Amino acid sequence: MPKREKKKKEKELARVSRYYIIKGDKIERRLPVCDRCGPGYFMADHGDRYACGHCGFTRYKRRKH
């Protein structure tokens, strides 16, 4: 049997627009910064919570009733 060729995934480059919103002369962050690690460490959005990939800190979102 012939061997299958592995599919190569195209790497997506990190974009500034992915982490920031640019409004005129001001820059706003899209994601919160980790409370433990400080500025420079963004928390990942997991739907019902935010999680830091560096230290593992998790902050749950508040439910809107």
Backbone bond lengths (Angstrom), bond angles and torsions (degrees), N, CA, C in turn:
res aa  C-N    CA-C-N  psi(-1)  N-CA   C-N-CA  omega(-1)  CA-C   N-CA-C  phi
1 M - - - 1.445 - - 1.527 109.81 -
2 P 1.327 115.83 139.17 1.463 117.91 178.05 1.531 110.61 -71.15
3 K 1.330 115.15 145.72 1.456 120.27 179.56 1.528 110.02 -76.82
4 R 1.306 114.40 145.13 1.461 119.36 177.91 1.524 109.60 -80.49
5 E 1.307 114.72 145.59 1.453 119.09 175.46 1.525 108.61 -87.29
6 K 1.321 115.33 136.79 1.454 119.15 178.86 1.523 109.70 -74.40
7 K 1.323 115.48 136.87 1.453 120.05 177.51 1.521 109.12 -80.61
8 K 1.301 116.56 132.88 1.455 120.92 178.69 1.526 108.67 -94.52
9 K 1.323 115.27 129.93 1.452 119.97 177.67 1.517 109.23 -84.70
10 E 1.305 115.57 137.94 1.453 119.17 176.77 1.524 108.14 -79.75
11 K 1.316 115.91 129.77 1.448 120.09 -179.42 1.521 108.97 -80.58
12 E 1.321 115.09 132.82 1.451 120.27 177.96 1.524 107.78 -93.28
13 L 1.297 116.12 126.00 1.449 120.53 -179.77 1.523 110.17 -73.82
14 A 1.322 116.02 143.37 1.464 120.34 177.41 1.519 108.14 -67.32
15 R 1.305 115.30 131.13 1.455 120.45 -178.69 1.514 109.48 -111.09
16 V 1.302 115.55 147.31 1.459 120.57 177.80 1.520 109.42 -64.31
17 S 1.329 117.53 -36.18 1.462 120.94 -178.40 1.524 112.40 -67.28
18 R 1.312 116.77 -13.00 1.450 121.17 179.36 1.535 111.51 -76.61
19 Y 1.327 116.78 -27.64 1.454 121.93 -176.26 1.522 113.97 -110.76
20 Y 1.330 117.43 -18.43 1.456 121.30 -176.09 1.520 111.00 -130.25
21 I 1.340 115.93 153.32 1.456 123.01 171.72 1.519 105.73 -112.80
22 I 1.322 117.08 125.99 1.454 121.14 -179.06 1.522 108.36 -101.61
23 K 1.343 115.76 117.23 1.459 121.98 178.21 1.523 108.11 -122.81
24 G 1.325 115.90 101.63 1.459 120.15 -179.51 1.514 111.01 62.72
25 D 1.336 116.72 -117.03 1.455 121.60 179.74 1.514 112.96 -97.12
26 K 1.331 117.74 -1.23 1.460 121.12 -176.93 1.525 111.36 -107.08
27 I 1.326 114.92 151.14 1.465 121.73 177.54 1.520 108.04 -119.91
28 E 1.332 117.04 129.66 1.467 122.49 177.95 1.516 108.64 -117.28
29 R 1.325 116.30 142.66 1.468 120.72 177.55 1.522 109.87 -81.08
30 R 1.321 116.75 140.32 1.463 120.96 176.26 1.520 111.24 -81.06
31 L 1.332 117.09 -36.47 1.456 122.23 -177.28 1.522 110.19 -113.66
32 P 1.328 117.89 152.41 1.462 119.66 178.32 1.525 111.80 -72.52
33 V 1.328 114.91 160.91 1.456 122.36 178.20 1.525 107.70 -95.24
34 C 1.325 117.25 146.52 1.457 121.86 -179.02 1.525 110.62 -65.32
35 D 1.337 116.35 135.40 1.459 122.03 179.99 1.527 111.73 -71.14
36 R 1.300 117.92 -31.61 1.468 121.38 -179.49 1.526 112.23 -82.58
37 C 1.320 116.99 -46.74 1.469 121.35 -173.73 1.523 113.12 -80.96
38 G 1.325 117.33 -30.20 1.455 120.66 178.30 1.523 112.89 93.65
39 P 1.334 115.86 -169.25 1.465 120.72 -177.33 1.530 111.68 -60.27
40 G 1.313 115.70 142.34 1.458 120.36 179.36 1.515 113.37 103.48
41 Y 1.334 117.09 -14.60 1.460 121.23 178.55 1.519 108.86 -115.94
42 F 1.330 115.85 103.60 1.454 121.21 179.70 1.518 110.07 -81.87
43 M 1.321 115.66 151.27 1.462 121.14 177.28 1.526 108.67 -97.22
44 A 1.317 116.48 141.19 1.462 122.21 -179.64 1.520 109.66 -80.68
45 D 1.319 116.18 143.66 1.464 122.24 179.96 1.521 108.62 -92.90
46 H 1.344 116.71 118.06 1.463 121.95 -179.03 1.522 112.03 -116.31
47 G 1.323 117.16 34.26 1.455 120.45 177.19 1.512 113.04 83.33
48 D 1.331 118.03 -72.74 1.464 121.13 -177.43 1.527 112.47 -101.07
49 R 1.346 116.89 0.62 1.464 119.63 -177.32 1.529 110.20 -157.79
50 Y 1.340 115.18 163.48 1.458 122.36 171.26 1.515 107.11 -111.86
51 A 1.326 118.18 140.02 1.455 121.65 -178.48 1.520 110.40 -135.24
52 C 1.327 115.97 139.41 1.466 122.21 177.16 1.524 108.46 -90.42
53 G 1.311 117.16 128.34 1.457 121.16 179.11 1.516 112.83 -79.83
54 H 1.319 116.93 -15.98 1.462 120.55 -177.62 1.524 111.61 -83.10
55 C 1.357 117.38 -51.16 1.464 120.30 -175.59 1.531 113.44 -111.01
56 G 1.354 117.61 -14.37 1.455 120.11 178.50 1.516 114.36 91.52
57 F 1.331 117.76 4.03 1.465 121.67 179.41 1.526 109.73 -63.28
58 T 1.332 117.45 135.86 1.456 122.82 -179.55 1.512 110.15 -123.42
59 R 1.331 115.88 132.31 1.458 121.96 176.19 1.529 106.92 -122.34
60 Y 1.337 116.26 122.06 1.461 120.65 -178.72 1.511 110.88 -84.32
61 K 1.339 115.42 143.85 1.456 120.87 177.95 1.522 108.90 -78.68
62 R 1.302 114.75 150.13 1.472 119.14 176.89 1.518 109.43 -81.74
63 R 1.310 115.12 140.97 1.458 120.41 179.06 1.509 109.12 -81.51
64 K 1.322 116.59 137.56 1.460 121.42 176.48 1.517 108.30 -96.81
65 H 1.309 116.12 124.35 1.474 120.40 -178.98 1.487 111.13 -94.03
